[in-house]
């Protein structure tokens, strides 16, 4: 058992939420170690299963930016405790400088705003590092370094998005990337339908097992038929699925009667896949065969059994529909859950296993539900999102479907699961509709700039119907459009064909 110990100057930040969401990671892919985090006297202690070097990820309130999941640089175990604020600053400044250098080598022209923030962050970190004998002074300078590095990271991500899109678009000045939304339990109507058609050129019709077969053996297709027909009427492309979603919230209640019986569960799932693909073949442009494949403890299926089910489902789809592309998607791509529960494979490992099986999968999906816990992902430096997409692209070498969402409020949401909470926000950052719109305005261009990203979907349609993440819809609980919908419309008009 290994330990890393830290002196924390700002003890007010050491909350139960911080302890629950702090963990160590290993390797370039930053897979979390299984372990625990606790206070021992004046020290924050991070335990993990071995004593090799690694970085530590901590939710930390960055002035003017709110809580971000920051990370130290790679640290070795040592007897003398580290200063937490200093190490978080070191990791944040290092990643900013490294990303800037990498993109400059590729031709990025860094504006003065970026270079000034990098210089400011470097100066503040240098002062923190040379004042370690005075922890209070070191923490003060480290906080300044984190704030400057955060501002520099945001400006750099914005710059990259604008310049990389111009390069990617070339002479056409527009991208063929698709931008859309995942529909809910019915086809959009009235003003909502008009606003979606303005902002989106693709939609995902869930065709979910739970909604199609709420009662075993009785399938109801009316809502699915209407959604697909509505999309075609508005000249939109249609993603069919996810046909299977490995999430307790998305399974028919009666399916839990078969929990632990792999043969029965797999057979029932294949029947849903077959009947759905047979019904909608020729009307779907992309099949999302399975989602959230990395979720554990769903119907008693092990990691290996989930892989087998997905492989069977892909083969079923391909046997019926030989032409339509197929994707498989994953959530929680940073695998934070692995820090607190045993797991055999991280999401990228699942995808890699499926790709190596040569099943005919055309691409993979990644869910980035930012600012939610559990099941979502912590708010992060925008450069972390860029590195994650690059990591998936480089390892899998296949196109990506990216599904995103962010909250417009931290208040209770009666239509979302009560267990899921908004963890974005913090001092200097209120979570409201403007926060959600600003998140989309800054993140979408950066994602669209990636060559590997073929589709970007907003993951929640509206707050007035059941959904997975609180206050994450494009429409509020009264059905009124939020500012984020205007962001999608503007992004489509500015960047997409």
Secondary structure, DSSP 8 states (H G I E B T S, - for coil): -EEEEEE-S-GGG--HHHHHT-EEEETTTTEE-SEEEEEETTEEEEEESS-S-BEEEEEEEETTTEEEEEE---B---SS-EEHHHHHHHHHHHHHHHHHHHHHHTT----HHHHHHHHHHHHHHHHHHTTTTSHHHHHHHHHHHHHHHHHHHHHHHHHHHHHHHHHHHGGG-SB--EEEEE--SS---HHHHHHHHHH-SEEEE---HHHH-SBTTB---HHHHHHHHHHHHTT-EEEEEEEEE-SGGGS-GGGGGGTT-HHHHHHHHHHHHHHHHHHHTTT-SEEEEEE-TT--SSTT--HHHHHHHHHHHHHHHHHH-SSSEEEEEES-TT-GGGGTS--S--HHHHHHHHHHTT----EEEEEEEETEESSSB----HHHHHHHHHHHHHHH-SEEEEEEEE-S--S--TTB-TT-EE---BTTB--SHHHHHHHHHHHHHHHHT-TTEEEEEES--BTTS-BSSTT-SSB-TTS-B-HHHHHHHHHHHHHB-
